[in-house]
Amino acid sequence: MHNSRYSLFVGRYQPFHGGHKWLIQQRLDKGKKVCIAIMDIHDLEPEKNPYPANEVKENIDNQLNTEIIAGKVKTIIIPPIESVNYGRTVGYDIIEHVPPQNIKEISATKIRNKQK
C-alpha cells in the first residue's frame, strides 16, 4: 500500500536547482516516490517568478526524465498556495530535511540575478 504513495514537495522552483535536486533525492534514496507540485504563481508575482509554471514543469521533467520514466517522480502544476494545513494525523508524515551548508547556500534568487 505505501509503495503507491508519494512524498509531496510544494514549491515555485524558479528555477529548479541543485538544492531542490538534493531535497528530492533524500526521499528517492529511501525508495520513496516523489510528487513535485509546482505553484502556478508567475502571473501573480512575475518579478520573483519569471518562469511560467509550464516552463518550470518542462525544465524539471527534462532534468528528472529518468526518474519520471521509472515511475519514481511525478510533476504537477497547482494553484498558488497560501499555506499548508492539517487538522490531525490522517495517514501521512510531515518531514523536514535539513540540508548541509553547501546545499543551504544555493539560492534561486542568486541564480535568477546571474541570468539577467
N, C-alpha and C positions, 0 to 999 in steps of 0.2 A: 504493500500500500504506500509506504513512504517513498519508494523509488519513483512514484509518479508525481510527487510534489516538487515544487520549485523553491529555491531561495530567491526572494524578491529584492531587487535593488532599484530604487527610485532616484532619478537624477535628471540633470539638464544635459550633461556630457558635452559641454561647449568649449573645447572639443573633447572627445574621448581620448584619454591619455594613459600613460604608464601607471599612474596611481589607481585609475579605475581598473585597469587590467589586473593589477596586484590584488585589489579587493575582490574581484570576481574569481580570481584564481584560488583564493582562500577556500571558497566553497567547492570549486571544481576538484581541488586536491583532496577533499574529503569524500569525493564520489557523489556530490550533490549536483542536481540540475540547477540552472540559474535562469531566472527571468529578469531581463533588463527592461525596466519601464522608463521610457523617455518622455519627459514632460514636453508637451507642445506649448511652449511659452514664448517663442520667438516674437509673435505679434504683440504680446503684452509688454515685453521688455527687450526690444531689439538691441539696445546698447550693450546689455550684459549677455545677450543670447543671439549672436549674429547668425547662427545656423538654424534654418528651419528643421523641425523635427524629422521630416522625411530624409533630409541630408544626413542628420546625425545617425538615424537608423541605418542608412546605407553605409556610412563610414564604419559603424560598429559591426554590421553584418559582414563587411569586407574583411575587417581585422580578425573577426572570430568565426570566419567561414567554416573552418574545420570542425569547431565545436558545435556550430549550428547544424551542419550536415550530420554529425554524430548524434544529434538529439540532446546534447548536453546544455545548449543555450538557446533561449528564445528571446527575441526582442519585440516589444510592443510600444505603441505610442499611446500616451494617456493625456488627459487634460491637465492644465496647471494644478498642482496640488498645494493647498494652503497648509495642511497638517496631516499627520498620520495618527489615527486614533484607534483605541481598542477599549473594550469595556471589561473584559475578563479573559481568562485563559480559554481560548477556543481552538486549540489544536495546532498552534504554531508558536515558534520561539521568536523573540526579538534579540538579535545578536549584534554586538558591537565588535568591529575588527579594528584594532589599534595598529596602524602601520609603523614600520621603522622610520627613523628620521629622514632617510634619503627619499622615501616614498611620500612622507608627510609634506616635504618641501615642494613637491610637484604642484604647480598652480595653473589651472586653465586660464585664469586672468593673465598671467605672465605669458603663456603660450599665445593667447589672442593678441596681446600687445606686440609680441615679436612678429606676428603675421601681418601686422599693419604696415 
